[in-house]
């Protein structure tokens, strides 16, 4: 059935018991419900989700968190708090929590332009610490930001595994948003199935609806990747339908974390390194990287930097070009640097990265198209922890330019 040009964000009454109480499309309730239910890839093991719902219904304290890119942060609608993650939090409270739902806390750790690799570096600081402990329910969304390679698959798995191991009662749900260029659900579905994680996928349902002229691409997306208010509402409804389905099913046996990872080498258990380093395993000599960059990416929810602590190389430093040096024992090391916004007064240049005396990469902190965004790269990736020396120095011709090491994370 065709709909009008603009979505109608109105309530169409109570739908079937399996559906949430919202319908942003001018469709029959049954047609809309069918579209929503078709996004459910797998309900997985429902034991952890049932335990979380029991806690919510009792009025126990429950910590809900979401981590992902700009779609999770709330990009698209006029107000970021109308993003799917915020809509889901409000819907979850309204349907399952007693009273005003104040027993449920919510932490949105979405950050624009970021994928799973940076997500696992951020996880402990931006999810666990902000929540005041490991979450009870975690939504993971990186399907439109990850590039589909095995490293993204491993880091997506690492977030999932870290959450489940840290809290044996943590229920994890994966949601795969859709962009005009598709998503990486094909890469992520096998990982979610390995952990018996429930998951929903927007890709085929949204593409079919656009092809069948149920709605246009412009009605679902504000641009190439960010849903409209109604698109976000649809994502929320899909999550709520998934939970409702698990809630009504017979309880599964206890959900255990698989003994082996889906992909090796494992990246779970990532430890973040900070400039005020208190980690006995890490020794740092800052060299010329003694300043703090105040212009790194900001979070919409706080309008403050998500990386307030970092290592910025002094601009116009004297000619010595003293490198940043670090010694640590690790299996993997993720190195995150900033790409300076185009047109900035400060000029950033190229930095050379050395591991154990061998140059492994040159990163351009001032390349075209930058918007103070963060770019993560894995510079050590082994199966066994070994002692390593890492050095960062400005490349020839960039000695007097800037460069910011935004963050680093390692596994043992």
N, C-alpha and C positions, 0 to 999 in steps of 0.2 A: 504494500500500500504506500502511495506517495504521501509525503508530508509537506506542509507549507515551507516557505523559504527559511523562516526563522524557527528555531526550536521554541517550544512552549514549555517553559520551566514551571509547570503547574502540577499539582497533585491530582491524580486521576482516581483517587479512592483506594480502598484496600484491595490489593491484588490477591492472588492465591496465597495460602499459608506459607508457601515456599519462597515467596518474593518479598522484597522490601516495599515500603509504602511510597514509592516515587516512580514517576515515568516521564522523562523529559521529551519523549517522542509522541506524536499524535498517532499512536498505534493502539490496537486493542490490547487489553491487558495480557491476553494469552500470547499474542505475537511478541510483545515486548519481553515477556517472561521467557519465551523460547529463545530469543536472541541472547538474553542474559545467561541462561543456563548453558547455551552452546559455547560460552567462553570457558566453562569449567573443564580443565584438562584432566584433572585427577583430584579426588578428595583425599587421597593419601591415607595415612593413619590418623584417625580422629581422636586418639586417646589424650594427647596433650591439649588439644583445643577444647575437648569436653571438660577437662579439669579447669581450664581457664574460665570457661563459661560458668562452671559451678561456683568458682570464687567470685566472679562478677555478680551473680545472682544473690550470693550471700551478703554482698556488700563489703567483701574483703578488699584490701588495697591491691590493685592490679596496675602494673606498669605496661603501657602500650607504646611501642616505638615504630617508626618507619624510617628506612634509609634508602636513598636512591638519588637520582639526578634532579633536574629541574621540574620534571613532571611531579615528582613527589614533593618537592619544595613548594609547588603551587603555581608554577608559571602557566599562563594562559588566561584565566579569568581576571577580571578587573581587580579582585581582591585575592591575594595568595591564599588566604584562609578559606577560600572556596575550592581549593584543590581537593583531589579525591581523598588524600590522607586525612585532611581535616573533616571532610564530609563523613568519612568512614568512622572516625572517632565519635562524632556527634550521633551518628546512626547507631553505633554499637551501644553507647550509653542509653539512648532513648529506648532501645528494644530490650536490653538485657539487665541493666543496672537498676537497683532500687532508688527511689528518691530522685535527687537531682543528678545522680551519677558522679558525684564528687569523689567517690572511692576509686575511680579510674583516672590515672594521670596519663598524659600524652606528650611524647617528645618526637617532634618531626626533625629528623636529621638529614633531610634531603638537601642537596647542594648542587646548584646548576653546573652543568658542564662536566660532571664527574662520573666515573664509572666504578666498577667493582674493585679495581686495583687500589684506587685511592680510598674507596669505601672501607677496605679492610685495614688500612692505615689509620683511618679516622674512627673506626668502630668503638674502641675502648673509650676514647676521649669524648666523642660526640654522642654516643648512645649510652654506654654503661654509666659513665660518670654523670652525665646530665640526668639520667633516670634515677640516679642514686642507687644503682645496683643493676644486675642483669635484668633485662625486660622479661615479662611474662608472655607477651605476644609481640612478635616482630614481623613487620611487612618489609619485604625486600623487592626493590624495583630498579633494575639497571638495564633493561632489555633494549632501550633505544640509545643508550650511551656507550655500551660495550661494543667492541668492533668484531666480535665473533671469533677471536683467536683463542687458543688453548689457555693462554695466560689469564684472560678474562674469565674463562670457565673455571679455572682453578681459584681465582680470587672470589668469584661468586660463591663457590663451594666453601671457601674459607670462612666467609661471613656466616653462612648457614651453620657450619660445623662448630665454629667458635661459640655462637649463641646457644646451641643445643648442649654443648659440653659444659658451658659455664653454669647453666641452669637446667637441670634435668626435667623441669616442668615447662620450659619455654616452648611455646607453640610458634612455629615459623610458617609464614605463608609467602609464596612468591607470586608476584603479579607482573605480567609482561605487557607494558604499554605498547602502543603502536605509533609510528611516525610515517610520513609520506614515503620514506625509503624502506619501511618494513620494521623488523626488530630481530633480535638474536634469540628468540624463543627456542629455535631448533637446537641451539647450543646449550640452553639452560634446562630444558625439559628433562633430559637424561639425568642431570645432576639432582634435580628435585625428586625424580622418581627413585633414585638411589637412596635418598634419605626419607622416602615416603612422605614428602612434604606436599600439602595441598597447593594447587596452583591454578591460576586463571590466565588466559591468553586473549588479548584483544585482536590479534592480527587477522585471523581468518574471518571472524564475525564482522569486524568493522570494514574490511576490504570487500566482503560480500555485500554488505548493506550499501556501500558506496556504488559498487558495480550494479546492484539491483535498483539504484536510485531511491532507496529508502531515505537517505539523506546525502548531501554532497560532502565532499572532503572539507570544504570551508565551514560547513555546519558542525563538523566534528573537531576540526583542528583550527587553531587561530593562525598557525603558520605551518612550518614543515614538521613540527614535532609536538607542539603544546596544545592539549585539548582545550576546547571551549568550556564554559561552565557546565554545559550539558554533557560534554564528553567526560569531564571529571565525574559528574554525577553518575554516568553510566558505569565507570570504573568502580565507584563506591558500591553501586547496586550489585555488581558482579561479586565483589568481596562479601557483601552481606548475604547474597544467595548461597555462596559457597559455605559460609559459616552455618547458615540455616540448614543446609543439607547435611552437614556433619552433625549438627545438633540433633537432628531427627533420626539419624541412623543408629544402629546398635553400636555399642562401644567396642572398639578394637582392643586388642591386647596392648600391653605397654609398649610405647615407642622407644626403641633403643637406637643410639647412634651407631652406624655401621663401624665395624672394627677397622676397615680399610677405607681410604679415600677413593673417590671416583677417579681423580687424576693426581698423579704424583709429579714432581715433588710437592709435598703438602705446604700450604701457605697459612694454615690456621695458627692461632696463638700469636698473632703479630704484636710486637712491642714497639711503641712509639718512642722516638728519641727527641728530647727537648733541649733547647739551648742552655737551660739551667741544669744540665745533665746530672742526675743523681743515680744513674745506673752504673754499678761497679763494673759491669761487663764492657762499658764503652768509655774510651778515653778520647778527648777532643782537644785539638789546638785550633783556634778559630782563624789564625792568620789575619788576613785583611777583612774577613767576614765578621765584623764586630758590631754592625748596626742592626736595627730592627726595622723591617719593612712594614709601614703602616697602611699600605695600599694593596693588600692581598684580598682575595675574594671575601665577600660579606654574605652573611646569612640573612634571608628576608625576615625571619622571625625576630631577629634581634637588631638588624641593621648594623651589626658590628662584624669585624673580621673573624672568620673561622680559623684563622692561623695567626693569632696575635703574637706568637713566639716563633721566631725564625732567624735565619742567618743571612744578613744582607751585606754584600761586599761594598765597601766605601767607594763612592764615585771619586774619580780624580785622586786615587790613592797614590802615594809616592811610588817611585819606580820599582821598588823591590818585588812587587807582585807576590806577596807572601801567601802561600796556598793554605786552604783549609785542610786539616789532616784529622783522620779518625782511625782508631784501632778498635776492633771488636771481634768477638767470636760469633759466627752466625752461619745459617744455611742459606738464607735469602736476605737481600737488602733492597728495599724499595726507596728510590731517590725521587723526590718531588721538587720541581723548580717552578718559578713563576715566569710567565710570558708577559712582558710589560705591555700595557695598553698602548696602541698606536697613537702617536701624537703627543705622548707624555713629554713633559719638560726634561725629565731625567732620561738618560740614554743607557740602555742595557745592551750587553754584548754576549760573546760566546765564552763558555766555560768548558774546559777539558776535564774529563773524569777519568781517574786512574784507580785501578784495583790491583794491589800487590805489584805496583810499579808498571803495569801495562795499561795503556790508554784504551778504555772501553767505549767511550762516547764523547761527542762534543755536542753540547746543547746550546741553542740560541735563545737567550732570554729576551731578545728584542725583535723577534721575527714578525713579519707582517701578519695582521689579523689578531694580534694579542689583545686581551681585555682584562689584564691582571689575573688571568686564569692559571690554574695549576696543571702541570703535566707530570704524571707519575711514570717512572720507568724502573724496571727491575735490573739492577746492575750486578747482583750476585744471586745465583740460582743453582743450588747444589742439594744433594740428598743427605749430606753429612755436614755437621757444623765444624767449621775450621776457623782459625784465627786469620783475619784479613786486615790489610791497611788500605784505607780509601783516601784519595787526595783530590781536591778540587782547586784548579787554578785557572786564571783567565788566559784565554788563547792569545797568541800573537796578534796585535792590533786592537785587542779589547782590554789591555791592561788598565786603562783609566775609565772604563765603563763599569756599569753596575751589573749585579747578578744576585738573585735571591734563592737560597735553598729554603724552600717553604716547609718541608717536613721530611722525615725519614722513618722507616719502620723496618724491623728485622724479625726473623724467626730463628729459634734455636733447634 
